Amino acid sequence: MISLLLASSLAFGQVRMPWMTEGRAVPACASAESLKFMREGRWAEALQVKERELAHIGPQLNDTDVYIAWVCLQTSKAILLTRLQRHAEAVALLDEILPGARSRLGADHPQTMSTEFLGASVYGNAGRRQEQIRMLQELRPRVATLHGERTLEMSSLLRSLSTAYAWVGNHQASLPLDREVLAIATYQARRGYCPQVTLDDCLVTLARARQHLADTMRRLGQAKQALPLAEAAYQAHAEARGRFHPNTLDARLIVASVYGELGEREKAIGIEREVLDDAVKHLGFDHEITRKARGNLAASYARERAAR
């Protein structure tokens, strides 16, 4: 899942902490147990792990390294609360920890930046989209300074900012951001270097960039130009992850949407039917991709009836 800026946070899951609290090792922020639950979408169980790890740290936060681990764990907890639709609790938690992190660690500290990045998504999911956009815009120059302009950390930030703009209906603002994301993904793929922290290889990263740009373009009436991007993204996902992976099925839904915008409604409906059948069979009736496929298909049927 986890972050787009998890360089500092994931580091806690890769090495044993050299410091101790009351004679006990401080838990890793991204422990193997919590990561397993998150990758499987078992949010409630992951939350239980985080709460147990926070209790293990206790109130002893005088040591800066202990405090950094505590902020990282609290940030992860807020994300899990959001996943469980407990938005008010997630926002309250971020409102509590962000001012302290900025004051004690500084605005340019990697953990502060990671918390701000993830906090922006928490605020956005709670409906505070303009606040999300402002936070991401203010974070951008600091990410450029810390990581660079053509890094996956910058790509993640730009993608999140594009999504936030899309949520408020400003697809014109999303378009140049999605183009930048694709340029970064292309640069990274040519170098053959995609850090493992992304949990994706270069092919999947590039496919996602094409997929998101195609979706933005078709929303802006550029479906003809979007079609080759959407189809290339779908093929790349299928090759990298298999035909029935959630990313692959989601990419195919975008292909269908592009065909719908081009006026080929029967073709779009045919693809959406196939995706829905595959999603129910391989992901389950209530999976988010299954729900998306069901909603897209219903909307396509409605448009088809209206056109008659």
Buried (B, 14 or more C-beta within 10 A) or exposed (E): BBBBBBBBBBBBBEEEBEEEBEEEEBBBBBBEBBBEBBEEEBBEBBBBBBEEBBEBBEEEBEBEEBBBBBBBBBBBBBBBBBBBEBBEBBBEBBEEBBEBBBEBBEEEBBBBBBBBBBBBBBBBBBEBBEBBBBBBEEBBEBBBEBBEBBBBBBBBBBBBBBBBBBBBEBBEBBBEBBBBBBBBBBBBBEEEEBEEBBBBBBBBBBBBBBBBBBBBBBBBEBBEBBBEBBBBBBBBBBEBBEEBBBBBBBBBBBBBBBBBBBEBBEBBBBBBBBBBEBBBEBBEEEBEBBEBBBEBBEEBEEEBEEEE
